[in-house]
Amino acid sequence: MRSLLLLLTLGSCALAQPFSAGLKLGVPLTDFINTAQEGNFSAATATNRYILGVEGELRLPFGLGIELDALYRHVNFTVTGAGVSAATTANNWEFPLVAKYKFKAPIARPYVEAGVAWQTLQGLSNAVTGVVTGSPSTPQTSTDNTTRGFVIGGGVDIHALLIHISPEIRFTRWGAKQFFAPSLVSSNQNQAEFLVGVTF
């Protein structure tokens, strides 16, 4: 009976913890893809300067919290040369799961965070035009559609009336490259982002 009461008490405490959800918007501070030129072939990319997504946070006692995000961006690059033009596009989804610690403050609470993230490519498309007259014949490459990495960051949680506004800087080190074509294209394993969360 005592064990049952303890379980019920712990469950009630867990359910009583405030949960918030909302939007997460931001801009990348680093390019997703690095490009170069080799011989008759050159690669180019246009970094889309936006990140869109949603977030949910479980606020725990003692300034602790757990946050899970789903963030989206569109990526692209083009390789041209030797009579061929190859355009690659993909939808990139990122799922960071971080533990947070918020310092005590009345309105604006600084915080630090660390955790893990998963990144996946969806809707990968390769469009090749022209006549291939040289090498490589397939200049665009995806090594793996899914990779994972480690996340660290910090920001400020501003409590304004019924909402929380949280600007932050986040750095992710990915464990593998998602795109890699020797001397032409490689995805950046070091990723920095400026994000703003708005939660209710």
C-alpha positions in Angstrom: 0.0 0.0 0.0 2.8 2.4 0.9 4.5 1.6 -2.5 1.3 2.3 -4.3 0.9 5.7 -2.5 4.5 6.6 -3.4 3.9 5.8 -7.1 0.7 7.8 -7.1 2.5 10.8 -5.5 5.4 10.6 -7.9 3.0 10.4 -10.8 0.9 13.4 -9.6 4.1 15.4 -9.2 5.2 14.5 -12.7 1.8 15.5 -14.2 1.8 18.7 -12.2 5.0 20.0 -13.8 4.2 22.8 -16.2 4.5 21.9 -19.9 4.8 24.6 -22.6 4.8 24.4 -26.4 5.1 26.8 -29.2 7.1 28.0 -32.2 10.9 28.1 -32.8 12.3 30.4 -35.5 15.8 31.3 -36.4 18.6 31.8 -38.8 21.7 29.6 -39.5 25.0 31.3 -38.6 27.0 28.7 -40.7 26.5 27.4 -44.1 24.9 23.9 -44.3 27.0 23.0 -47.4 30.6 23.9 -48.3 31.3 24.1 -52.1 34.5 24.4 -54.2 35.8 24.0 -57.7 38.0 21.3 -59.2 39.1 21.2 -62.8 36.1 21.9 -65.1 33.6 21.3 -62.3 32.3 23.9 -59.8 29.7 23.7 -57.1 27.5 26.4 -55.6 24.9 26.6 -52.9 22.4 29.2 -51.7 22.0 28.9 -48.0 18.4 29.6 -47.0 18.5 32.0 -44.1 15.6 30.7 -42.1 14.8 27.9 -39.7 11.2 27.0 -38.8 9.8 24.6 -36.3 8.0 23.8 -33.1 9.2 23.1 -29.6 7.9 21.6 -26.4 9.5 22.0 -22.9 8.9 20.2 -19.6 9.8 22.5 -16.8 11.2 20.6 -13.8 12.0 21.9 -10.3 15.3 23.6 -9.3 15.5 25.4 -12.7 15.8 22.3 -14.7 14.0 21.5 -17.9 13.8 19.2 -20.9 13.2 20.5 -24.4 12.4 18.7 -27.7 12.4 20.6 -31.0 11.5 19.8 -34.6 13.2 22.2 -36.9 13.0 22.5 -40.7 15.2 24.0 -43.4 15.5 23.6 -47.2 19.0 22.8 -48.6 20.3 22.9 -52.2 23.4 22.8 -54.3 24.3 22.7 -57.9 27.4 21.1 -59.7 28.2 22.3 -63.2 30.9 21.6 -65.7 31.9 19.4 -68.7 28.5 19.8 -70.3 26.5 18.8 -67.2 24.4 20.6 -64.6 23.3 18.6 -61.5 21.0 20.2 -59.0 20.3 18.6 -55.6 17.6 19.7 -53.2 16.3 18.2 -49.9 14.2 19.0 -46.9 16.3 18.9 -43.7 14.7 18.0 -40.4 16.5 18.4 -37.1 15.3 17.0 -33.8 17.3 18.3 -30.8 16.7 16.9 -27.3 18.4 19.0 -24.7 18.5 19.3 -20.9 18.4 22.9 -19.7 19.3 24.7 -16.5 17.9 28.2 -15.8 19.5 30.6 -13.4 17.3 32.4 -10.9 16.0 35.8 -12.0 12.7 37.6 -11.7 11.8 38.1 -15.4 14.8 37.3 -17.7 16.4 34.0 -16.7 19.7 33.0 -18.4 20.1 29.4 -19.2 22.5 26.8 -20.6 21.6 23.6 -22.4 23.2 20.4 -23.7 22.0 17.3 -25.3 21.8 15.3 -28.5 20.2 15.8 -31.9 19.1 13.8 -34.9 19.1 15.1 -38.5 17.4 13.6 -41.5 17.0 14.4 -45.1 13.6 14.0 -46.7 12.5 14.5 -50.3 16.0 14.2 -51.7 16.0 15.1 -55.4 18.8 15.0 -58.0 18.1 16.6 -61.4 20.8 16.3 -64.0 20.7 18.2 -67.3 23.0 18.3 -70.3 25.3 15.7 -71.7 28.0 14.2 -69.4 31.3 14.6 -71.2 33.7 14.3 -68.3 34.2 12.9 -64.8 32.6 12.6 -62.3 29.3 11.5 -64.0 27.4 11.8 -60.7 28.9 14.8 -58.9 26.3 14.9 -56.2 26.4 12.4 -53.3 24.4 11.8 -50.1 26.4 9.6 -47.7 23.6 9.0 -45.2 20.1 10.5 -44.9 20.2 10.4 -41.1 23.0 11.4 -38.7 23.2 12.4 -35.1 25.3 14.9 -33.1 25.9 16.7 -29.8 24.3 20.1 -28.9 25.4 22.9 -26.5 23.9 26.3 -26.2 22.7 29.2 -24.1 20.1 31.9 -24.0 17.7 33.9 -21.9 14.1 32.9 -21.0 12.0 36.1 -20.9 8.6 35.7 -19.2 6.3 38.3 -20.7 2.7 38.1 -19.4 1.4 34.6 -20.6 4.3 33.8 -23.0 7.9 32.9 -22.8 10.3 34.4 -25.4 13.7 32.6 -25.5 16.5 33.9 -27.8 19.5 31.6 -27.8 22.7 30.6 -29.6 23.1 26.9 -30.3 26.0 24.9 -31.6 25.8 21.3 -32.9 28.6 19.0 -33.9 27.3 16.3 -36.3 28.9 12.9 -36.3 28.9 12.4 -40.1 28.6 14.4 -43.3 25.2 14.0 -45.1 26.7 15.2 -48.4 30.2 14.5 -49.6 31.5 14.7 -53.2 35.4 14.8 -53.1 36.8 18.3 -53.6 33.4 19.7 -54.7 30.7 19.4 -52.0 30.6 18.6 -48.3 28.0 19.2 -45.6 29.2 21.2 -42.6 29.6 19.1 -39.5 29.8 22.2 -37.3 26.5 24.0 -37.1 25.7 27.3 -35.3 22.2 28.8 -35.1 20.5 31.8 -33.7 17.0 30.7 -32.5 14.1 32.3 -30.8 11.4 30.3 -29.1 7.9 31.6 -28.3 6.0 29.3 -26.0 2.7 29.4 -24.1 
